[in-house]
Amino acid sequence: MIVSFNTVLAEAPSWPADNSARLIKRQNSLPITPDLEAEQSQEVRRRINDVLTGHVSTIPGEQVFTEIQQSLARRRSA
């Protein structure tokens, strides 16, 4: 089964902490490929570092989708 990158990003916050940490460590060891712009790679690493150092916290993916659905429902009813 192939999972899209966006799916991984959406679901990762709801994973157990050890799985998320393994993914982050793995990403940090990946080489920069020609199709990935240097600026994008730097931004990804910065955001990962922010999570690892506690500067930002994550929320479960399920909560994110619930909030999105609620927001869309409010906009539709307005």
Rosetta blueprint (number, residue, H / E / L):
1 M L
2 I L
3 V L
4 S L
5 F H
6 N H
7 T H
8 V H
9 L H
10 A H
11 E H
12 A H
13 P H
14 S H
15 W L
16 P L
17 A H
18 D H
19 N H
20 S H
21 A H
22 R H
23 L H
24 I H
25 K H
26 R H
27 Q H
28 N H
29 S L
30 L L
31 P L
32 I L
33 T L
34 P L
35 D L
36 L L
37 E L
38 A H
39 E H
40 Q H
41 S H
42 Q H
43 E H
44 V H
45 R H
46 R H
47 R H
48 I H
49 N H
50 D H
51 V H
52 L H
53 T L
54 G L
55 H L
56 V L
57 S L
58 T L
59 I L
60 P L
61 G H
62 E H
63 Q H
64 V H
65 F H
66 T H
67 E H
68 I H
69 Q H
70 Q H
71 S H
72 L H
73 A H
74 R H
75 R H
76 R H
77 S H
78 A L
